[in-house]
């Protein structure tokens, strides 16, 4: 390879918010920090440190993580107004098992304490911290019923617009939705015939959802009348738009779960990231935000995954957001040296992680474009992880990153003893 640590020393910086900002032409509206493996609290702790610095030094007020966008409303209500208890929030406000993380618990605790302090100091409501999940109500095994999103959207409109404008009653929605367990049947992920996404009722729900969203958009001037961006009614409208995106996204996802074509899983992966992208764009419109998710969801290039029927490839949420925001979107990936408790040992020296592992720093921020230049036309060998849960850096794709956070050794995560 011919590249040593001396050749890349000028690309190395401390892992801190100020150093990240120096890599960028301007403060982005959406700063994305990716992780290469889920479930490691050391990485989430680093994320917490960066977010606190972004709040205190750069004016960031929102953090969005790869978790259910509707469940995230529970967390946001707690950090903004103290609704519920911390234990309840960690149990109900996260998907994918992320509520068991000690680092996520500490994040929520710190955000609530910050907002309490801001209120005591008399700072404006716009200064309070906000939490969001930006994933759809989806798991790799199933998707949620559209009931919560659809009925909440209908309920919002029913109390604010002429009843004659509504395309249906709440009772009609309830009848068409039927039992929720038919929507959440895990067997439908591998057997399209088990999906209800193309039933007569589901297709009618898609049309009604479209009409409800159109009504929401058409009535926006009325809904905003005599309110300001800080008014509670504006918060309610933003939430209604979240319900609208989620309802249509879930119904579309269920429709394609019933598909039998070879492109089925490619389309489902793409639809999930499209829901993520739409949620991130909405958050970016509210003010500067930090997004945290797997690298595969935040990168600017296509994502790939090996599924049971073969490889699939789709445009990631980061690619979709970048196409809309341009320089207002920034992406910093994370790479690791070892996760020994998962069988990921010292990286081979001829790989990109091996080259970074030879640096003296335990963790560092790398200027990705300058690193690509220092490596020249012959990139390092790709690393192969013995554990499926760690996705190594692709040395040929450095150009889509603004920076790389490298953590040399990841200790075993500390979990809470609460659900």
ChimeraX attribute file (.defattr): number of C-alpha atoms within 10 A of each C-alpha:
attribute: neighborCount
match mode: 1-to-1
recipient: residues
	/A:1	12
	/A:2	9
	/A:3	15
	/A:4	15
	/A:5	14
	/A:6	8
	/A:7	12
	/A:8	20
	/A:9	13
	/A:10	13
	/A:11	17
	/A:12	24
	/A:13	17
	/A:14	14
	/A:15	19
	/A:16	17
	/A:17	18
	/A:18	14
	/A:19	16
	/A:20	24
	/A:21	16
	/A:22	11
	/A:23	18
	/A:24	17
	/A:25	10
	/A:26	12
	/A:27	19
	/A:28	22
	/A:29	21
	/A:30	28
	/A:31	24
	/A:32	28
	/A:33	24
	/A:34	24
	/A:35	26
	/A:36	19
	/A:37	20
	/A:38	14
	/A:39	18
	/A:40	19
	/A:41	19
	/A:42	18
	/A:43	24
	/A:44	21
	/A:45	16
	/A:46	16
	/A:47	21
	/A:48	19
	/A:49	15
	/A:50	19
	/A:51	23
	/A:52	18
	/A:53	16
	/A:54	23
	/A:55	20
	/A:56	12
	/A:57	11
	/A:58	15
	/A:59	14
	/A:60	25
	/A:61	22
	/A:62	24
	/A:63	25
	/A:64	23
	/A:65	23
	/A:66	21
	/A:67	26
	/A:68	22
	/A:69	27
	/A:70	23
	/A:71	21
	/A:72	24
	/A:73	20
	/A:74	22
	/A:75	28
	/A:76	23
	/A:77	17
	/A:78	23
	/A:79	27
	/A:80	20
	/A:81	13
	/A:82	15
	/A:83	14
	/A:84	13
	/A:85	10
	/A:86	19
	/A:87	13
	/A:88	16
	/A:89	23
	/A:90	23
	/A:91	17
	/A:92	16
	/A:93	25
	/A:94	24
	/A:95	23
	/A:96	15
	/A:97	12
	/A:98	20
	/A:99	23
	/A:100	20
	/A:101	22
	/A:102	20
	/A:103	24
	/A:104	22
	/A:105	18
	/A:106	15
	/A:107	22
	/A:108	20
	/A:109	14
	/A:110	16
	/A:111	23
	/A:112	24
	/A:113	16
	/A:114	19
	/A:115	21
	/A:116	16
	/A:117	13
	/A:118	16
	/A:119	15
	/A:120	9
	/A:121	9
	/A:122	8
	/A:123	12
	/A:124	10
	/A:125	13
	/A:126	12
	/A:127	15
	/A:128	21
	/A:129	21
	/A:130	23
	/A:131	25
	/A:132	26
	/A:133	28
	/A:134	30
	/A:135	30
	/A:136	27
	/A:137	25
	/A:138	19
	/A:139	16
	/A:140	9
	/A:141	12
	/A:142	18
	/A:143	21
	/A:144	21
	/A:145	23
	/A:146	24
	/A:147	19
	/A:148	13
	/A:149	23
	/A:150	28
	/A:151	20
	/A:152	17
	/A:153	25
	/A:154	23
	/A:155	14
	/A:156	16
	/A:157	22
	/A:158	16
	/A:159	9
	/A:160	11
	/A:161	15
	/A:162	9
	/A:163	12
	/A:164	8
	/A:165	12
	/A:166	16
	/A:167	16
	/A:168	15
	/A:169	13
	/A:170	15
	/A:171	10
	/A:172	12
	/A:173	19
	/A:174	13
	/A:175	10
	/A:176	16
	/A:177	20
	/A:178	14
	/A:179	12
	/A:180	12
	/A:181	10
	/A:182	16
	/A:183	23
	/A:184	20
	/A:185	17
	/A:186	17
	/A:187	13
	/A:188	21
	/A:189	21
	/A:190	16
	/A:191	13
	/A:192	20
	/A:193	15
	/A:194	16
	/A:195	23
	/A:196	20
	/A:197	26
	/A:198	20
	/A:199	13
	/A:200	10
	/A:201	15
	/A:202	21
	/A:203	17
	/A:204	15
	/A:205	22
	/A:206	20
	/A:207	14
	/A:208	19
	/A:209	27
	/A:210	16
	/A:211	16
	/A:212	23
	/A:213	23
	/A:214	12
	/A:215	16
	/A:216	22
	/A:217	12
	/A:218	11
	/A:219	14
	/A:220	11
	/A:221	10
	/A:222	12
	/A:223	18
	/A:224	14
	/A:225	10
	/A:226	9
	/A:227	12
	/A:228	11
	/A:229	12
	/A:230	11
	/A:231	12
	/A:232	11
	/A:233	16
	/A:234	16
	/A:235	13
	/A:236	13
	/A:237	18
	/A:238	16
	/A:239	17
	/A:240	22
	/A:241	19
	/A:242	19
	/A:243	24
	/A:244	22
	/A:245	20
	/A:246	26
	/A:247	29
	/A:248	23
	/A:249	22
	/A:250	26
	/A:251	25
	/A:252	18
	/A:253	22
	/A:254	27
	/A:255	20
	/A:256	21
	/A:257	26
	/A:258	21
	/A:259	19
	/A:260	12
	/A:261	10
	/A:262	10
	/A:263	12
	/A:264	16
	/A:265	24
	/A:266	17
	/A:267	19
	/A:268	21
	/A:269	20
	/A:270	21
	/A:271	22
	/A:272	21
	/A:273	26
	/A:274	22
	/A:275	22
	/A:276	27
	/A:277	24
	/A:278	20
	/A:279	24
	/A:280	26
	/A:281	20
	/A:282	14
	/A:283	23
	/A:284	22
	/A:285	11
	/A:286	14
	/A:287	15
	/A:288	22
	/A:289	27
	/A:290	26
	/A:291	26
	/A:292	24
	/A:293	21
	/A:294	19
	/A:295	25
	/A:296	22
	/A:297	26
	/A:298	33
	/A:299	27
	/A:300	24
	/A:301	20
	/A:302	17
	/A:303	21
	/A:304	15
	/A:305	13
	/A:306	9
	/A:307	10
	/A:308	9
	/A:309	9
	/A:310	9
	/A:311	11
	/A:312	19
	/A:313	16
	/A:314	19
	/A:315	22
	/A:316	27
	/A:317	30
	/A:318	27
	/A:319	24
	/A:320	23
	/A:321	25
	/A:322	22
	/A:323	12
	/A:324	13
	/A:325	16
	/A:326	11
	/A:327	15
	/A:328	18
	/A:329	24
	/A:330	32
	/A:331	24
	/A:332	24
	/A:333	28
	/A:334	22
	/A:335	24
	/A:336	27
	/A:337	25
	/A:338	20
	/A:339	19
	/A:340	13
	/A:341	11
	/A:342	14
	/A:343	11
	/A:344	20
	/A:345	14
	/A:346	16
	/A:347	22
	/A:348	16
	/A:349	17
	/A:350	16
	/A:351	21
	/A:352	23
	/A:353	27
	/A:354	19
	/A:355	18
	/A:356	25
	/A:357	24
	/A:358	15
	/A:359	17
	/A:360	10
	/A:361	15
	/A:362	13
	/A:363	22
	/A:364	20
	/A:365	23
	/A:366	28
	/A:367	25
	/A:368	23
	/A:369	17
	/A:370	17
	/A:371	20
	/A:372	19
	/A:373	13
	/A:374	17
	/A:375	18
	/A:376	12
	/A:377	9
	/A:378	12
	/A:379	20
	/A:380	21
	/A:381	17
	/A:382	16
	/A:383	19
	/A:384	15
	/A:385	14
	/A:386	11
	/A:387	12
	/A:388	10
	/A:389	13
	/A:390	19
	/A:391	18
	/A:392	21
	/A:393	21
	/A:394	15
	/A:395	18
	/A:396	15
	/A:397	14
	/A:398	20
	/A:399	16
	/A:400	17
	/A:401	18
	/A:402	20
	/A:403	27
	/A:404	25
	/A:405	27
	/A:406	22
	/A:407	23
	/A:408	23
	/A:409	18
	/A:410	19
	/A:411	13
	/A:412	14
	/A:413	16
	/A:414	14
	/A:415	17
	/A:416	13
	/A:417	8
	/A:418	12
	/A:419	14
